[in-house]
Amino acid sequence: MKAVILAGGEGTRLHPLTYTRPKTLIPILDRPMVNYTLDYFREGVDEIIFAAGHMVAELRSYMDSIGEGSRVKIVTEENPLGTGGAVKNVESLLDEPFIVLNADIISSINMQEFISFAEDKGGMGSIALFPSSHPEDYGVVELEEGQRIVRFVEKPTREEAFSNLINAGVYYLKPEILDLMEPNKFVSMEREVFPLIIQDGFFGYRFDGHWVDVGKVDTYLEAVRTLLDIKGSRIDEASQIGDGVEIVDPIYVGPRSVKRSGRLGPLTSVGNGCDLGTSEITGSVLFDEVRLGENVGVTDSVLGEGVVVGDNSTLKGCVIGDGEVIDEGSNLVDQKVGMR
């Protein structure tokens, strides 16, 4: 079986973090997000096809570096084609039922169970569904007995949302569905294709646990915090955390990071080779090689690789791009630094 990973977007809602890396390589705890995608396909999938359109060379280089180059094909999407157009663009590689997965999903789905469900149900395909308290932000699905989909509406108003079951961005599809899409055109599979195949048999696989669409800074932080809650605290043995540091679980600290005093956590992830000074860090993500001065406070923020924060500074709700320097004595609230 083959899997198509939709990774064509530029990650604009994650700027400035995605100026210097594709969204797939945004770090989540100890590894880039794409590794969580690959984890879904450790069994049962022979070939993974990335439909990519932003910083493709960086993605390809990373795949080679982790030994996935032989199993992975990366097809460049020169212009945005939408979910359907991206799949149509790799049609020549698809000659049997296949999986489609949005590249920015972190979830607890059991992919093997989903595939078995879809194969058993037949029809034109199946999609994974997750219960949401904000269904209006996604595609909403109504199921009848036997898990058959009888209605699919993309992003209805809150008043019009007829179910809390949302499209979780994972599809099992028959290759015949490609005949419903024109080549080299922008096609939304959710708006233009799925409503057409309901009559031919389209099924919904519901799962519980966790599901996060990592498309924005707040949901990126949500994904990190969700995994911290699940995995618990971990401090790499190659890091140096002083006896005077107040640790509030859960936290993650990568190798070669140093903190002498202050507070760390909860729900905080620190990358490799960071110097955290005497900071107070809460609910935040620090990429590799971040340098914090003395008496620094960081709350609900994301600091890109190599960021330097001067003494006596506070950051709250901020996103700081790679390599940026925050002057001593700064007090930043809800700001993005490093925007072009």
Secondary structure as UniProt FT lines:
FT   STRAND          2..7
FT   HELIX           12..14
FT   TURN            15..16
FT   HELIX           17..19
FT   HELIX           23..25
FT   STRAND          27..28
FT   TURN            29..30
FT   STRAND          31..32
FT   HELIX           33..39
FT   TURN            40..41
FT   STRAND          47..52
FT   HELIX           56..65
FT   TURN            66..67
FT   TURN            69..71
FT   STRAND          72..76
FT   HELIX           82..88
FT   TURN            89..90
FT   HELIX           91..93
FT   STRAND          98..102
FT   TURN            103..104
FT   STRAND          105..107
FT   HELIX           111..121
FT   TURN            123..124
FT   STRAND          125..131
FT   HELIX           135..137
FT   STRAND          139..144
FT   TURN            145..147
FT   STRAND          148..154
FT   TURN            158..160
FT   STRAND          165..173
FT   HELIX           175..180
FT   TURN            183..184
FT   HELIX           189..193
FT   HELIX           194..197
FT   HELIX           198..200
FT   STRAND          202..206
FT   STRAND          211..213
FT   HELIX           217..231
FT   STRAND          234..235
FT   TURN            237..238
FT   STRAND          240..247
FT   STRAND          251..253
FT   TURN            255..256
FT   STRAND          258..264
FT   STRAND          268..270
FT   TURN            272..273
FT   TURN            277..278
FT   STRAND          280..282
FT   STRAND          285..286
FT   TURN            288..289
FT   STRAND          291..292
FT   TURN            294..295
FT   STRAND          297..299
FT   STRAND          302..303
FT   TURN            305..306
FT   STRAND          308..309
FT   TURN            311..312
FT   STRAND          314..316
FT   STRAND          319..320
FT   TURN            322..323
FT   STRAND          325..326
FT   TURN            328..329
FT   STRAND          331..333
FT   STRAND          336..337
//
